């Protein structure tokens, strides 16, 4: 009887140890991805994602349902024309010219293109407006 309890105790400790090793090192639950602009944490078990904003984790919404019509309406309102480009061919040409892009998955590459382009474009537009505003602004007399 004493020998069976000893084996039960050893088996229990070994099982707990193996479970801890498996969960912490073999199958970690969260994966943290750091980029220049953001930090994203993804739950490997549920697929949910969070983005670090102002030292707090905010959920990332993956729902794009219904946004297509809104996007079209906004494009029409601003008269934004989209070029008819074969995205696969264009991405392949981009990857051929810049080998560092070869290993980046297509979805992530398109996302990075949006981030880089919008950052540059919006920063330029903002700064251009700021400069123009400062040129037209007249300083009050006596200051």
Steps between C-alpha positions, in 0.01 A plus 500: 500500500781736587675428169184586296467834677863573423444427128179705503687798647785472250254464211301802617810721533632383161160568339479852642859569394438375146178701473677818610785443253254426220285808562786744559753394240346270242156662462513861625163668505594854401725616218623859508598662171694828512519735202631854472155651552317251722507199729238230439421209732312202358340218695606180322215302656207729409645711216410830668745791467581810702703809411700697757362855511606745773632217720169310478401199290212592268317226306561489126183472297522260209147575381499646153143401428302795372803728455527438125190709423614775739845504339350528152275788609795685656708446186221633281451801728864599455512390136788262576577284202667166547749381245425169337810311608560127518605486864674163474718613209574833665599332827721254313676789323544675836642181654733452203637853538533482881608150613432577868127476415524143367421333834221737606152347454275684255240603758763646733679672211178669387435611858851646529458680166185664637675604821809642329309675221237651728763617751704674230199641317315626806814645658585685178146636462489612862838669488419668167178640650690612810762685292233666284306605810812653655577693179154656490484568872576860591663565835328766712686834533699562817594140576 
